[in-house]
């Protein structure tokens, strides 16, 4: 399953987030796959698409970063899958 992970950064901690990433990497548990990410121009948020079959993997990952980042996690469906699910619906 796909998830849009929105990381909300405290402006005073952005450098800490990137320093930890440089030192330890993403710290994602096995089975949690990173697809891609984008950072807001004002450095207030990072938008990441992650994939996993077990929601507890996301929870483990959130705990590893929770002291620096506030998370919002939105389950996603691809446009193609949504269109297929809605085909024939009126």
N, C-alpha and C positions, 0 to 999 in steps of 0.2 A: 504494500500500500504506500502511496505517496503522501507526503506531508509538506506543507509550507510552514517553515519555522521562521518566525519573526523574532529576532533578537533585539531587544531594546537596551541600548547602552546609556549608562550614566556618563555624561560628557567628561567628567573627571576621571573616569576609569577606562576610557578607550585605549590608551597606551598600555594599560595593564592587560587588557584582553588580548591585544596583539602580541605583547611580550610572552604571555602564557602560550599562545598558539605557536609562536616561534620556538619556544622551549619544549613543549609537550605535544604539539600537533593538535588535531581535532579532538582527540580523546574519545572517539566513538567506539562503543563496544562492538565486537564481532557481530555481524548481521545487520548493523545499521549502516546504510550506504549513502554516501554524499553524492548528489547529482551536480549541483551548481549553486552559486551564490552571487548576490549583488549587494553592494553597500550604498546606503543613501549618501548623497553628496555632503550632507551636514554631519555625517558620521553618527547619526542618532540611532540608526537601525541597520541590521543586516538581514537580508531575505535569503533563506536557504531552502532548497528542495532536497528532502531526505526521503529515503525509502527503507521500509522494513516490514516484516510480517508479524512482529511482536512489539506491541506498544510499550512494554516494560523496558525495551532497549532505549527508546526515547527518554523514558523517565530516568534511567541510569545516566544518560548523557546530560540531561538537564541538571541533575544533582552535581555532576562534575564541574559545571560552569555557573551554578546558581548564585555563588558569592559575587560574581562580576556582571551577570547578565540576567535580565528578566525576559522570560520566554512566552511567546504566544504560538500555539501549534494548531494548524488548521488542516484537517484531513482533505485530500484532493482526489478528484477523478479527472482523467484526461478529457479533453473535449470530444475526442473520438469515442471513448467509452460512454460518455454521457449521451451523445447523439445516438449511439446504438441502443442504449437503454430506453431512449425516448422515441425511437422510430416506431411508427404506427400509433403513437399516442395522439389524441386530439384534445 
